[in-house]
């Protein structure tokens, strides 16, 4: 039985692909939104054949905010769940030296996702149902010298999701904030990540699916991150500014 459509924005990422498989395995049709489709054909075919669900692809550029409304209106069917897995980590040093690079990171992680979710939220509110899932980051809980450009954008997105959740709580629309921590993906393959703190994409997908079913609000993929970020957020500023973290 078709349970409706799940729209995945930024569908090329490892996390997005794992989420698509998770929902497809449970009988949801999948709408994959991504910029450029040329390398997606085999993945789309595998997803459809393996799970025997409808899979459609949709051209989407998170930075083209002037086209976001027409994108939503152009969907054949409004999804029951929309997941924003768009993200650009960038390079902190490059962002410090090149303001244009910093702006791209901030727009990719905050402005663009907030824009598309604003349009989807309005449509979901009119319908009176739906779930919006935003993949944010623990990096947004407190700014750190090592990644404050990326972190500040994710902080903005988390605050946006929190406000959206508050606004829509009586409208039949649920909003989920997902805080993965480290995840073993192509985006992080150059980093030396501690195994105990590093999730696999399938773990993120499981967390997103369970949060959708159980209508959770804020989800830490690995619970240890909640404790870590609680400690980091309570360090006095006079001490914190001297730390190299």
SULCOR-V618904 format. One record per residue. N is the residue number from 0. PHI is phi in radians with two decimals (NA if undefined). Layout:
<<N PHI> <N PHI>>
//
This chain:
<<0 NA> <1 -1.28> <2 -1.63> <3 1.96> <4 -1.71> <5 -2.00> <6 -1.61> <7 -2.05> <8 -1.59> <9 1.40> <10 -1.30> <11 -1.45> <12 -1.21> <13 -1.07> <14 -1.12> <15 -1.06> <16 -1.12> <17 -1.15> <18 -1.13> <19 -1.04> <20 -1.10> <21 -1.10> <22 -1.26> <23 -1.10> <24 -1.11> <25 -1.68> <26 1.73> <27 -1.50> <28 -1.31> <29 -2.10> <30 -1.94> <31 -1.74> <32 -1.96> <33 -2.74> <34 -1.51> <35 1.49> <36 -1.85> <37 -1.02> <38 -1.83> <39 -1.82> <40 -1.03> <41 -1.17> <42 -1.13> <43 -1.07> <44 -1.08> <45 -1.09> <46 -1.07> <47 -1.20> <48 -1.26> <49 -1.13> <50 -1.86> <51 0.97> <52 -2.23> <53 -1.32> <54 -2.25> <55 -2.05> <56 -2.02> <57 -2.48> <58 -1.18> <59 -2.60> <60 -2.13> <61 -1.11> <62 -1.50> <63 -1.53> <64 -1.15> <65 -1.22> <66 -1.88> <67 -1.18> <68 -1.10> <69 -1.16> <70 -1.08> <71 -1.11> <72 -1.15> <73 -1.46> <74 -1.20> <75 -1.07> <76 -2.45> <77 -1.17> <78 -1.20> <79 -1.53> <80 -2.35> <81 -2.17> <82 -2.04> <83 -1.74> <84 -1.89> <85 -1.24> <86 -2.92> <87 -2.44> <88 -1.25> <89 1.17> <90 -2.25> <91 -1.03> <92 -1.07> <93 -1.14> <94 -1.14> <95 -1.21> <96 -1.50> <97 -2.20> <98 -1.06> <99 -1.06> <100 -1.16> <101 -1.09> <102 -1.12> <103 -1.10> <104 -1.09> <105 -1.18> <106 -1.20> <107 -1.20> <108 -1.72> <109 -2.23> <110 -1.02> <111 -1.09> <112 -1.03> <113 -1.16> <114 -1.13> <115 -1.17> <116 -1.21> <117 -1.09> <118 -1.17> <119 -1.13> <120 -1.06> <121 -1.09> <122 -1.19> <123 -1.12> <124 -1.12> <125 -1.06> <126 -1.25> <127 1.53> <128 -2.84> <129 2.28> <130 -2.26> <131 -1.93> <132 -2.08> <133 -1.87> <134 -1.49> <135 -1.78> <136 -2.82> <137 -1.13> <138 -1.10> <139 -1.49> <140 -1.35> <141 -2.65> <142 -1.19> <143 -2.20> <144 -0.97> <145 -1.28> <146 -2.77> <147 -1.25> <148 -1.20> <149 -1.05> <150 -1.07> <151 -1.15> <152 -1.16> <153 -1.19> <154 -1.09> <155 -1.07> <156 -1.15> <157 -1.09> <158 -1.12> <159 -1.07> <160 -1.09> <161 -1.09> <162 -1.14> <163 -1.12> <164 -1.08> <165 -1.12> <166 -1.12> <167 -1.69> <168 -1.09> <169 -1.85> <170 -1.89> <171 1.46> <172 -1.99> <173 -1.89> <174 -2.18> <175 -2.07> <176 -1.85> <177 -1.90> <178 -2.07> <179 -1.29> <180 1.29> <181 -1.19> <182 -2.34> <183 -1.38> <184 -2.35> <185 -1.05> <186 -1.17> <187 -1.97> <188 -1.11> <189 -1.49> <190 -1.68> <191 -1.65> <192 -1.83> <193 -1.23> <194 -0.95> <195 -1.15> <196 -1.89> <197 -1.93> <198 -1.56> <199 -1.64> <200 -0.92> <201 -1.13> <202 -1.17> <203 -1.12> <204 -1.06> <205 -1.07> <206 -1.13> <207 -1.12> <208 -1.09> <209 -1.11> <210 -1.13> <211 -1.16> <212 -1.16> <213 -1.60> <214 0.97> <215 -1.32> <216 -1.75> <217 -2.15> <218 -2.20> <219 -1.65> <220 -1.08> <221 -2.01> <222 -1.06> <223 -1.02> <224 -1.17> <225 -1.12> <226 -1.19> <227 -1.02> <228 -1.28> <229 -1.12> <230 -1.11> <231 -1.08> <232 -1.27> <233 -1.76> <234 -1.19> <235 -0.98> <236 -1.04> <237 -1.08> <238 -1.48> <239 -1.03> <240 -1.19> <241 -1.66> <242 -1.48> <243 -1.91> <244 -2.29>>
//
